[in-house]
Structures are given as structure tokens and as C-alpha cells.
Amino acid sequence: MLSNQAADPAKRKSLHGHWSSRMAFILAVTGSAVGLGNIWRFPYIVGENGGGAFVLVYLACVVVIGMPVMMSEILMGRRGRRNPIATMELLGAEEGKSPNWKVVGAMGVLAGVLILSYYAVVGGWTLSYVLKSGSGQFANATPEIVTSLRDKFLGSWSTVALYHTIFMGLTIFVVARGVERGLEQAVRFMVPALLLLMVVLLGYSIASGHFGEGVAFLFKPDWSKLTWDMVLTAMGQAFFTLSIGMGAVMAYGAYLPEETSIPGSATAVAISDTSIALLAGLVIFPLVFANGMDPGDGPGLVFVTLPLAFGQMPGGVFFATLFFVLLTFAAWTSAISLMEPAVAWIVERFNKTRAQAAVAIGLLIWALGFGTVLSFNVLSDFTFWRGTIFDNLDHLTLNIMLPLGGLLIVVFAGWVMCRNSTADELGGSGAVYKLWRFLARVVAPIGILFVFLKAVGLLPEFS
Ligand code: PFF
């Protein structure tokens, strides 16, 4: 009998090993959560959606939807101790309900594959910016120079493809070796270092003379900008940035030691993740305004604002290189977790080694990545539905698949699993448990469904 098939959940062990401590788990999930979503996507999405109102909706989504979904994923992962597909199948059957809940796990595996196909391309952009910074290309650069450097880079599909390939290679390498080895150490160093550098950058953006304007843009809501499509985008960003809705956290939860507090871990992750995103916003918008740039510049926003800032500061070549190295690391640890559900599934289901699974799924993702590589050059005029191939992948995965996955996950944890099972995992039925259960059963499902229906225009206007 496989060691993860014990009848008593407390005796189950994951086939892939366990985290060495509570801290190791928090670090791994933080490594997954903190990434391009915080530093690359958050600022440009806020910029495109008009600032403050979007940020407040996003924060509300993190608290009332993100937290219960994250806790549900961890508790399900730890109880099942398998890949997300097998975990949902097992828990469904164990609770006397349908094993077909595994479809939710399968959708998560697919979402991970699709997201990584474009995430790795942007990871490649970051990697190339390590070299650009290191070779001093940003020293004393003007807004025109950094913009043209970026446009030239994105315009060359073969260069972008090269870095995408390297980034995917690095990801496959770590996933093949096993999640625990190396990841813990990397994250332990990376998150504090990234935070520190962001604070240095913050000092610079405060000195830019436009800090107040940046803060106002980020936090002062202009409710006239609010649309349901925007609320859906804010909700999608909350899911993406916390790595939830697709089973990545569930997969990591499968390696969580029995005694670790789930609410405590989830809170620690959400706080560090949100702080880094807000810090990125506080760094970037003052710089945007100080240099007369457009906050709605789109996916290339950080690749012009930050090089510009670094180019003007003393020691800029060093700081810029360090920053992009750290951002590449952050993207790398997230990319690893995007692949983990698929790899764990292949290993368990088809009895393959981690290396075989990582190479097979990695090659597929690499090939899919060309849709995004070409979206910024050769195929930039090839648009349908939401825009380019990249725009469509982004919308489909973040704004549809993740919230839908999250909805089904909280419904599963809140309604399908019985009280005893969930209370057992969440450390008893005290106030925290009651709050989780209320959010998971009522607030999060209704919230997600409501935003969905509103965004596609299926609910009437009230006003
Ligand atoms: N949370 C990551 C980021 O903000 O960059 C992206 C991500 C990783 C999303 C893992 C989903 C996931 F499962």
C-alpha cells in the first residue's frame, strides 16, 4: 500500500516528503505567493484600472475570499496528502460524497500549466533585465531610452524566446530535484532581501517629489471608475497573487506536518504577500508621475519605471542588478509551485520519476509559451475576444479559472466536508474556526458567484 493511502488522515504521509518545519512551509508558500504577481502585475493592473478603487476592492478580496480559500486548500491538501486531483477524489469519497470532485483538481492542474506558459515568458524578461542592468545600460538613461530598450527587447521574438527557454529550464531543474531541497534556503534569503531593496527604492520614490501623488493614486478611491469587470479583475489578482484557486497551495499543504497551525500560516503568507505588492505600488507610481509616464502603460510598466529610477541613483548598476536577480528568484519560486500540482499528479498517477514528470510537463509548457512570446511582436495584431493570445490567457486563467476553482474549493471545504474533518485540521472549533466556516460557506462563495454573474452581465443593475 502506498504510504499516502492510510485510512486515518493523521497517519497519511505524502509520497514526496514533508516540509522540515512550520517555517519551511510558510517560506515555501510565501515563495509561491510572492512573485511577478506582486511586482510586475499588481502595479500595471492598478494603473490600467484607475488606482485606489481597484486597490481597495483587491484588499477586500484578499481578506474575505482569499484567506478562506487559502485555508481550505491547505487543510484539504494536508488531509489528503496527495496531488490535488487525487486529494479531491479521496476526500469526496471519504465524506460519502462524489469522487468526481477530482475534476476541480484537474482544472487546477490545467490552470497551472496555462499560467506558467506565460509566467515563464515574463520570468525570462526579468532574467534578461539582470544582464541589461549589469552591463550598465540604464545608467543615466532618460524615459525615452528605457522605453526604447524595452520595446526593442519585446519586439525581438527570438531574444524573448531564448530567455523564456532558460527560465523554463531552471524551473524544470528544481522541480525535478524535489520541492524541498534548495527551495527553503532560497526563499529564506530572497524574501527579506527583496523587501529590503524595495525599502531602498521606496526612499528613492519618496525623494522623487511626487510621492503624495503616487499615494493618492494608489489609495484614494475614485468610485466612478468602478465597473464589475474591474471588480472581477481585482478578484482575479487576489487569487493570482496568493497562488490560490488552482491547487498549488493544496499541493504544498500535502507536505505539511500534522501539528502546524493552518490559520497562522495562511495569515503570515497573506500579510507578507500583500505588503510586497503595496510596496511595489508605492515605489512605482511616484516614479511614473515624476517622469510624466502613463500609469496605464500595461505589462511593460515596471520594465521602464524601475530601470529609470536605478539609472539615476548612486550605485544604480549594482542595485538594479541585485533587484532583477531577486525578482527572477521570486518568479522562479512561484514558477516551481505552478508546476507542482501537475508533476505530483504525473508521479502518483503514472508512476513516473519526478525528473520524467518535470521534463514532460515542462516541455509542454515551454511550447505553449510561444503564444505569449509572439504576442508582443509577430502576433501583436492577432487579436480576438480580450486581445492578444497573452491577454486571453491572462483573462481566462486569472479572472475565470482561478475564481471558479476557488469557488469550488471553498464549497467543498465548507459544505462537502463535515464539520469534524475541517475542525480537526483547523485546530478545534473556536472563534477562528467559526469565522473561517462562515467565510467559506457563505461570504466567499456568494461573493465570487456574484462578481462573476455581474461581470458577465447576468444580474440586473440595481441602481
Ligand atoms: N502568486 C504568484 C505571483 O504573485 O507571482 C503567481 C502564482 C504562483 C499563481 C503559483 C498561482 C500559483 F499557483
Boltz pocket constraint, residues with backbone or C-beta under 6 A from the ligand:
constraints:
  - pocket:
      binder: B
      contacts: [[A, 32], [A, 33], [A, 34], [A, 35], [A, 36], [A, 37], [A, 38], [A, 112], [A, 115], [A, 239], [A, 240], [A, 241], [A, 242], [A, 243], [A, 244], [A, 246], [A, 247], [A, 248], [A, 249], [A, 330], [A, 334], [A, 335], [A, 337], [A, 338]]
      max_distance: 6.0
